[in-house]
Amino acid sequence: MSYPENPFDENFDVKEILAIHSDEQNADNLSNEHEDKLNKLLLWICSSPKISSIRFNKLLTSKDQLINILTEKILANKYIEIAPKIYEHPSLPDVIIVEKLTKYTDELDKNLNEVIVDPICGAAILRGSHIFAPGVLGLLSASQIGDKVSIYADLTGECKRGYLKKFENPGKVFIGNGILHQSRKEIFENNAEPKGLAVEVIGTISYCPPIDDKELWKYGAILQNLPSIVCGHVLNPQRNDIILDMCAAPGNKTTHLATIINNQGTIIALDKNKSKIDSLKERCKIFFSRCVEVYHFDATEAVVVDNEINPSGKLNLVPPFNKETFDKILLDVPCSALGQRPQLRNKITNKELKSYVSLQRKIFRAGVDLLKTNGHLVYSTCTITLAENEGMVAWALKTFSCLKLIPAVPKIGGSGWKISSLTTEQCDNLQRFSYQDENCDSVGFFIAHFEKIEINNPQ
């Protein structure tokens, strides 16, 4: 069983994944070291992480209780005989780690009966998800509820929804096996929007155990990528802090910050995508994040010009905000998301890739203005490019004399990659989650931690 070797289109210049639109590098002068890293990265992002991470609220659920619940739920799958290793993360006391399974009771043999899904659904399955009705593209006409089916992802985009024959295409990739829970009529032929569990996944080539995220919510726990959890701890909010989450949806990091301060402070959560605001508010409600105020607002426009709104100096916590309003700012920016794993297919274009850096700089400028002197800002992405990560840090230090790069601790990932305008010490202050980090194999991610200092003070 294997993954695709490269998820990108043939006309996409993969060398530019690292270098595109950067002040520091371009595709023509990449070092041999960077090219070697690129080749290893491509293999890595096509594979599944070796662990799943679950963040939990220790005030609602104990570590031992959650481990017992997870073990029981996983072993409820009769095709899993031995539970995976489940344990508390050694450095993060609010994180439970679930390792990959070692084997299934049945071998992952391919069946004649098949289900076809798209690459996004296929990636979710490899991370432990079941298949819900909207995710099914093709299902054989003779399929019956209760049938054992093999699951394939169509990487070509040629399988149209409702396909009823065997999908003969070299671009289909075997994902695993499952049990059919809905008929073709329920999935495809009803006028109503399809919903509900369509296929219960019983085994995958990633050996990732199935975990029902929504089931965890009732225990104050949630599936969350390990680096995303690290972000909250690096920011290290304190009780009574005034905190800004500039690009907050879907709210996992927001609710984590609220948990860290036990709702004893103020968190303002912004997002420019109106369709995500209701789900962001709902997420805060589910996790009892009472200290969070959610606003539909564009972070690039979050700064009041010349503080005209509040000339009296009264604290304003409705956007746009006065300069130097916030003690802590989380800036998890929109990015090219090339660190998501596994990637079975990625249709990003060079033009789209180039668009992110300018947007990230606009949001960053607003964040620096909104941060109080002596305040802290954490910048993060879920991508792997130099331009959006180390290149952004180099630009920030060159542009804002008031910023000081400080260590991003706790240090769970590796150091940043070396570029010409960052010192070795500065790179060591960064966190890059990548293929080198075998002990915390998660998604590709980047974290930088800044402190705003008095401009006349030396860094």
N, C-alpha and C positions, 0 to 999 in steps of 0.2 A: 504494500500500500504506500502511495507516495503523493506528494503535493505537486502542483505546477511549479516549474522552475522560475518563472517570471510572470508576475500578474499584469504587466504593462503592455500597452499596444506596441506593435513593431515599429511604428513611426515615432515613438516617444524616446527621446535621447536619455537613457537611464543615467549617463554620466552627469547630467545636469541635475539629477536628484539632489546631489550634495551641494553643487556649486551655484545653481541658478540665482541670478539677481542679487548676488552678494558683493559687498565692497571688498571682501577678502579673497574670494576665489572665483574662478570661472572654469568652464569645462575644459579649456585648453591648457591650463597650468596646474591641474590637480596633480598632487604628488603621487608617487607610486603607493605610498602608505594609504592615502585616501582611496585610491582605486581598489586596493585590496580590501579595505573596509567596506567599500560599496558592494563588491561581489559577495562578501559574507552577509551583508545586510539584506541583499535581495533574497538569498536563501532563507534567512532568518524570518523576514516578514511574511513569507509564504507559509511558514509552519505555525502551529498552535503553541501558545504558552504552555509551560510544563505545570503551572499552578493556577488555581483560582483563589482569589482573595475575597474575604467577606469582612466588612466593617460592622461592628456592633456597638451598641450603647450599653456600657457596663452597669448603668443604673437600671436598665430594663431586663437584661439577660446576662447570666454569668457565662464565663468561658466554658465551663464544664457542661452546663445545660445546653449551650449551642452546639458543642461538639457531639453530644448525645443525640440531639435532634437531627443534625446533619447525617450522622452515621445511620440512624434509623430510616431516614428518608431515602438515602442512597441504596441501602440494602433492601428497600421495598421493591426495587427492580429485581425480579427473579433471575435476570440474566447476569447479575453481579453477585458473585459468591463471596468475594473478599472486599471489605471496605478499604478505601484509600487511606493513606496517612492524613490525619487531620490534627492540627496543633496550633497553639498560639504563636504568632510571629515573635521571634526572639527579641526584637527591638521595638515593636509597635504593640502595646498591650491591648489595643482596641481592634486587632486584626486576627482573624483565623485563616490559616492557610489549608487548602485542600489540594493534595497532590493528585497526579494522574493515577488511573487504575492500572493494575498490573496485568489483569486478564479478565475475560468474560467466560461465562459458563459454556457458551457456544462460540465457535470460531466465526470470524467476520466473513463468511462465504457470501458471494454474490448470488442473489435470487433472480429467477426469471421475471418475477413481478417487480416493477420498479415505480418509483416516484421521482419526478424531476423538480428541482427547485432552482432559484437563481443564485448567483454567487454570494449575495449578501446574506440570504437565508442559510446557504451552505456554511458560511463562516460562523454564523450564530450557532448552528448545530454543532460545529466543531468546538465551540466554547461551552457546550452543555445545555443548549436549548432544545426543546421539542419543536415540532412543526405545527404551526397553526394554519387554519384554512387559507388565509390570504397568501401564504407563502408557497402554496402548491401550484406549479405550472402544468405538469403533466401527470396523468394517472391512467393506467391501462383500463380499457373498457370493461374487462371481466373482473376487475378487482372487487373484493368483498370485505366488509367490515370484519376485522379479526385476522386478516391476511398478514403474513410476514412479508415485508417489502424491503428492497434495497433502495437506498437514497443516493441520487446523483445530482451534482450541481452542473448546470449548463453554463459553460464559460463563454460561449459564443453569442448568446442572446437570441438564438434562432428558435428556441422552443417557445411556442405561443401558448398562452394560458388556455387550458382545456384540452390540450393534446391528449389523444387516447390510444396511441400506438407506442410500440417500443421506439425509443428515441435513438436512432442510429446516427451518431455524430462523434467524431474523434475528440471534440471539445467537451465531452461530458466526463466528469471526474467522480469516482466512487467516494462517498462520504461515510456511509455506514448502513445499518439496518434499523428497521422499526416495525411497529404494529399499527395497521390502519384502523382509525377510530371513526372515520366518516366515509360515507359512500360518495361516488362521483356526483350524484345528484345534489347532495348536501353541499359539496364543495363548489361545483360549477354551475348547476342548473337552476338554483333558486334565484329569484329576482332580488331577494334581500342580500345585503353585503355578507360574504362568507365570514364566519367567525367560529371560534372554539378550536379545541385540539383536534387536528387532523391525523397526525402520525405521532405516536409515542416512540421516541428514539430509544433503542435498547443497546446500541453499541456504535461507536464511531472509530475511525482510523486515528483520531487524536487521543483516544482513551480518556477524554475528559468526562468526569462523572456528571450526570444530569442533576442540576440544582434549580429548583423553582424559586426565582427571585422574589416574586410576590408572596409566596408562602413564608419567606423569611421576614417580610415586613412586620408581621404581627409580633415578632420577637424583637423588634427594634434593630434588625440587621439587614444588610443589603450587599449584593454582589457589587464590588467596585474594584477597578484595576488598582493594583498596589501603588504605582506612582501617583495616582490621583489622591490616594489617602495620604501619601507622604507630603503632598502639597500643603495640606491643612496643618500638619505638624511643623513644617518648615516655617510657615507664617506665624505659628505659635501665638494665636490671639489670647488676650487676657480678659478677665472679667472687667466689665465697664468700658472696654474698648469700643470705639465707633469704627465699624469695619465695612468696607465696600467690596462686593463681588461684582466686577464690571461686566462680565459675560457669563451669567449664572446658570442658564438652562443646561441640562435638565434639573440641576439642583443638588446633585450628590455632594459636591464640595461645599455648597452652601449649608446644607444640613449638617455636614461634618463640623464646620466651624461653630454652628450653634450648639452642637453636642459638647465640643471642647470647652466652651465657656458656660455650659449648663444654662443657656438662655439668659445669662446675666451680663448683658451688653446690648449693643445695637448693630444689626447687620442689614445693610441695604443691598438688595439684589437687583441688578439691571439685566435686561435682555432686549435686543432690538427686534427679535422675531416674535410677533404678536401671537402666532399660533402656539408658541411654547409657554406663554405666560400662565395659562390656566393649569397646565401640567406642573409647572414650577411651583405654583401656589399649592397644588394638591400634594406635591412631594413634601413641602414644608409642613403641611397639616398632618400627613401620615407619620412623620418623624418628630412631631411635637416641637417644631422649631418656631416657638412663639416670639422670639426676638427678631424675626426676619420680616422686613417690609419689601414687597416685590413691586417693581415698576417696569412698565413697557417703555424703554428709553434707549436711545442710541448712545453708547458709551463715548463715541467720538465727540458728542455735543454735550457732555455732562458737566462742563465747566462754565460757570457764569462769567461773562465778559466784564472785567473791572469790578466784580462784586456788586453790580448794580441792583440786584434783587434785594440784598440785605445790607444797605449802607450803615445800619445801626450796629452791624457786627453780630446780630443774633444768629445762633446756629440754625442752619437750614438743612434739613434732611429730606427734602423733596427735590428731585432733579429738575433743572440743573443746580449744581452745588457751588458754594463759594470755594475759592482756593484754600488749600490747607485745612480741609474739613476732617479728614480721616486718619486714624491712628494706624490702621493696617489696611492694605489693599491686595486683593487676590486678582491677578490679571491672567486668567487662563484664556488666551486669545483664540479667535478663529484661525485655523491653520490648515495646511494641506493634508493633515491626518495620515501621513504615510507611515506612522508608527503602529497603526491598527493591525492586529494579528488575529487569525491568519488572513492574508489578502489573497483571494482566489482570482480576482479580476479587478483592475483599477483603470477607469476610463479618464483619469485626469489628463488635461492637456498642458502643454508648456505655457500657454497663455494663462490658464487658470492658476498654475503653479506660481507664475510671476506676480500675480495680483495680491498675494497675501502679505508680503513684506510691507508695502506701503500702508495697508490697512492696520497692520500690527503697530507700525510706528505712530499712526494717528491716535490709536487707543492708548499707547504707551505715554505719549505727550500729555494726554488728559490725565492719566494716572499720576504722573509726576506732579502736575499742578494741584491735584486734589489731596496729595499726601502731605501730612504735617511734617515739619522739621522734626527729626529724630524718629519719624515713623518708618514703617517697613512695608516693602512691596515685593510680592513673589510673582515672578513671571514664569509661565509654563506653557508648553505645547505638547501635543501628542503626535509630533512628526519627527523626521530624522534629518532634515536638511541643515546645512551649515548656516544658510542665510537667515532662516527663521529662529535659529538657536544661538550658537556662539557668535554669529555675525550680528544678531540683534543686540547681544550684550556689548560687543565692541562698539557698535553705533551708540548705544545708550551712554556708555562711559565717556565717549568722545563728545556727545551732544550736551549732556547735563553734568555740569561741574558739581552739582549738589548731590550726586549719587555716588555711593560707595558700595562696591560689590563685597558681600560678606559670605561666610560659609553657609551653604544650604544643608542644615542639619535637622533631623538625623540623616546621616549619609548612608543610604541604602543602595543607591545606584553607583555607577562608575563616575569618573571625572569627565569634564567636557573635553572635546577634541581640540587639539592645538591648531590655532590659526595665528597669523603673524602679529596681530595687534593685541593679543592676550598673552599675559605671562603664564608660566607654568603654575604659579600660585593661584592666579585667577581661574585657570581651567580646573584646578583642584577644588575650588570653591563651588563649582557648578556640579549638577547631577545630570548625567545622561544615562538613561536606561537603554541598553543595547545588547547585542549578541554576546558581548564579553562577560555579561553578568549572569553566570550560570546559577548562582545561589538565589537570585531573585528574578528568574525568567518570567517576565510579564510582557506588556506591550512596549513599543518604542515611545520614549517620553523624555522631556527636558525640563529642568527646574533651575531658575536663577533667583537669588535672594539679594535685594538691595536695601540699603538704609539711606534715608535722606538726611544730609548733614548741613550744617551752616556753610554757606558758600565760601566764606573767608577762612574756613578751616582746611588744613591740608588733609588729603585722603590717606 
